[in-house]
Amino acid sequence: MKYFVTFFLLVLFGMMVKGGMFLLIPPGSGEESVIYDLKPGTGLGKAAHDLESLGIVSNQLEFRILARLLKSSNNIKVGEYE
């Protein structure tokens, strides 16, 4: 049981560090503009994959987890984004 608690605390600490990095490290410099066209019927997984391949997000899994935690995974708006 002691090992489980230690493991849990380490995972929790890692998540807190990653969350802090997300909040404190700004996104790219914004010098290069990228246009992404989100088509109707595109799911969160496909959008996350596309955004990672364009270099807009650094990790699609983290993007998907954050979208689900913020309850925005079903609120994807179709359109062209810059």
C-alpha atoms as one frame of an Amber mdcrd trajectory, in Angstrom:
protein
   0.000   0.000   0.000   2.897   2.348   0.776   4.257   1.921  -2.784   0.851
   2.671  -4.273   0.595   5.936  -2.313   4.140   6.898  -3.339   3.396   6.122
  -6.987   0.140   8.078  -6.841   1.866  11.098  -5.309   4.607  11.005  -7.963
   2.024  10.879 -10.755   0.080  13.710  -9.141   3.249  15.781  -8.802   4.122
  15.125 -12.464   0.668  16.254 -13.540   1.000  19.418 -11.478   4.392  20.205
 -13.033   3.039  19.610 -16.540   0.007  21.801 -15.791   2.255  24.555 -14.501
   4.391  24.358 -17.621   1.252  24.607 -19.741   0.151  27.740 -17.925   3.536
  29.452 -17.700   5.195  28.691 -21.026   3.681  30.798 -23.791   2.832  29.284
 -27.151   5.074  29.862 -30.171   6.368  33.278 -31.075   3.518  33.912 -33.486
   5.836  35.024 -36.250   4.618  32.370 -38.678   0.906  32.255 -39.468  -0.756
  28.883 -40.008  -4.259  28.434 -41.375  -6.301  25.397 -40.338  -9.675  24.617
 -41.898 -11.855  22.552 -39.561 -14.393  20.748 -41.694 -17.850  19.524 -40.586
 -17.772  16.079 -38.989 -14.141  16.344 -37.871 -13.757  14.779 -34.454 -11.485
  15.820 -31.633  -8.953  13.073 -32.406  -8.561  14.063 -36.061  -8.376  17.763
 -35.194  -5.736  17.084 -32.529  -3.702  14.999 -34.985  -3.907  17.722 -37.631
  -2.921  20.459 -35.180   0.072  18.446 -33.998   1.227  17.755 -37.556   1.003
  21.493 -38.332   3.045  22.295 -35.233   0.216  24.212 -33.565   0.084  21.884
 -30.548   3.093  19.988 -29.255   1.268  16.856 -28.088  -2.082  15.688 -29.398
  -2.748  13.431 -26.402  -2.331  16.298 -23.965  -4.549  18.453 -26.183  -7.285
  15.810 -26.188  -7.072  15.266 -22.429  -7.263  19.011 -21.774 -10.248  19.367
 -24.113 -12.063  16.592 -22.252 -11.180  18.036 -18.830 -12.489  21.440 -19.917
 -15.592  19.741 -21.356 -14.968  21.302 -24.761 -14.511  18.109 -26.740 -18.122
  18.274 -28.000 -18.063  22.021 -28.691 -15.780  22.029 -31.726 -16.681  24.879
 -34.064 -16.341  24.365 -37.812 -14.441  27.052 -39.696 -11.118  28.426 -40.796
  -8.662  29.355 -38.066  -5.446  31.351 -38.298
